[in-house]
Amino acid sequence: MTNTTQASLPCDTPLSDWERQNATFETLKAELFALNKAAFFDVIAPLGVTQIVVTFDGYGDSGQIENIEIKAGGDVIAEPTVMIELAEAEWGQAEPSRSSTSICAAAERLTYDVLEQTHSGWENNDGAYGDVTFDVGAREITLDYNERYTSSENYVYTF
């Protein structure tokens, strides 16, 4: 059995203190994401919310949430006034911080978590845009991600 605190890099290079602390931090973030996702769906499911769509856009080293749409069936509805408790990992701390937040703020936070997990740096350079859809019935979060990039083609001919 491998002890994760004694894990090493290729060639048996021991992990530095920072690498061990970062591994602990990343593990806690992953655990908290699963807990926050469950708490989110637990709160919104009884409210009749069927879907939440979060639209994001970023480029030039800046990214933001453009829109949050809450749906019940096919209808867009106003944000229900309930609070959701979320936990957040803090660097160097064994215990997460906890806070209560609105549905839209929680959806935004989970959206940024999904983007960080899948496409960290999505807002840099030409950036990316898309939607994060929370399907309440399936208890799934789907990322529809579009990455922008600048392309260049070069041709050299010698005759």
N, C-alpha and C positions, 0 to 999 in steps of 0.2 A: 504494500500500500504506500502511496506517495504522500508525504506530508507537504501540504501546499506552502507552509512557511519555510520549508527547506528546498522549494523548487529552484531549478536552475535553468539558465539559458543554454543554448547549444554549446558544445565544447566544455561543459561543466563550469561555466563562468558563474560564480555565485551572484544572486540577486543583490542589488544595492538596497539600502534602507528605503530609498524613494520608490524603487520598483516593488518592494514588498508592500509598502503603504498604498501605492497605486493599485496593486492587485486586490487588496482588501477593499479599497474604495469602490473599484469597479464591480466587485462581487456584491457589495451592499447595494449599489445603484441598481443592479439587475434584480435583486431580491425585492427591493422597494418598488420597482416598476411593476412587477407582477402583483404586489399587494395593492398599489395605487389603482391599477387597472381594475382589479376586482372590486375595490371600494367604490370606484366611479360607476361601474355598471350596477352594483348593488343599490346605489342611491337613485340613479335615474330610471331604472327599469320600472319600478312601481308608479312612476309619474306619467306613464303613457308615452314617453319619448321612445321613438323607434330608431332614430338615426340622428347623428350630429356630423356635419361636414365642416371641416376647418380648412380654409384656403390659405396657403402661404406663398410668399414670393420673396426672393432675395437675390442680390447681385451687388458687386462693388464693395464687398466686405460688410454688407448690411442686409439683414433679413427680418421679416416681420410676418405676423398673421394679418391677412387682408380681410377675412370675413369668417364668421362662425354662424352656421345655420342650424337651428334645432328643429327637428321634424317629429310630428306625430302622424303616422301614416304618410300620406303625401303632402300634408299641410305644414307650412312653416309656422312655428308657434313662438311666443315670447318665452324668454328664459324663466323657468320656474325658480321661485325664490327659496331654494334650499342650499344648504352648505355641505361640502364634501371635505372630509379630513384626509389630507395627503401627507406623506412623510418624505423627507428629502435628506439624502446623504450629505454630510459635510466633511470636507477634507480633514483628516486627522482625528475625527471623532468616531467613537465606536457606536454611539447611539444617534439615530436620525433626529432631525428637528421635525416638528409636526405643526401643521397650520390648517385652519378651516378656510375654504375658498368657495366661490360660486361655481356653478356648472361650467360657464364659459371659461373662467380662469383655469379650472381643472383640465378642461379639454385642451386649452392652449398649452398648459404645462406638459400634458401627455404627448401632445404633438411635437413639442421641442425634444422630448425624450426619445420619441420614435426617430426623429431626424438625426439626433446625435448618435443613436445606435446604428443607423443604416448608412447615413451620408454625412458624417461630421464634416463641417466646412461647406455645407450646401449653399451658404450665402456668399462665399468668396468668389472673386473674379467674375465670370459671366453668370454664375449662380444657378439657381434652380427654382422651380415653381411646381405647384401641384395641390393635391387635396389629401387630407387624412380623414377617413370616414370611420366613424364609430357605429357599428351595427349592434344595436342593443340586444336584439333577439339572439343573435349568434355569439354575442359577447366577444366580438372581434374588432380589431383595429386594422384598417387597410390603408397603406400608403400608396398613392398614385403619384409618382415622382418623375419630373421632367427636368433633365439637366441641360443647361446651355453650355456651349463651348464655341470657341473660335477655331476655325480650321484653316489650314494653309497647305497648299500643294505646291511642290517644287518639281520642276523638270529641268534636267541638264542633258544636253545633247552634244556629243562630240562626233564630228565627221572626219 
